[in-house]
């Protein structure tokens, strides 16, 4: 795995950006750019588990919520790669990796920082797609 870091400044409150990141409808909008049809199953709370699953191919990942501070920070540890909409395990491409989202105020704007582990062979893909993902989160957050 390789660790990737992304940051974007957004002209919106932490509350608004947090909602865009984790409310079902807006989550699906930006996550769709990463893997078509992706949705989140489960409750995002510290000590809990959530699943990120594609409606297109049924592949996903089950993640443990290591740390959860609403409107500020969430850290996920990927426990298992799944298929068949979470009913079965598949190759361990993401298992063991982590992902975190941090919101902080910087110069009157809110800065979103995303740090994630990705499989080595997907580094170029994520570096190509994540600028669009961040711009989507920014556009959704700044929309009135």
Protein Blocks (a to p, Z undefined) as FASTA:
>chain_A
ZZddddddddddfklmmmmmmgmklmmmmmmmmmghiacedjddehiacddddfklopac
ddddfbacehkbccdddfbdceehhpaccddfkgopacddddddeehiacddddddddfk
lmmmmmmmmmmmmmmmmmmmmpZZ
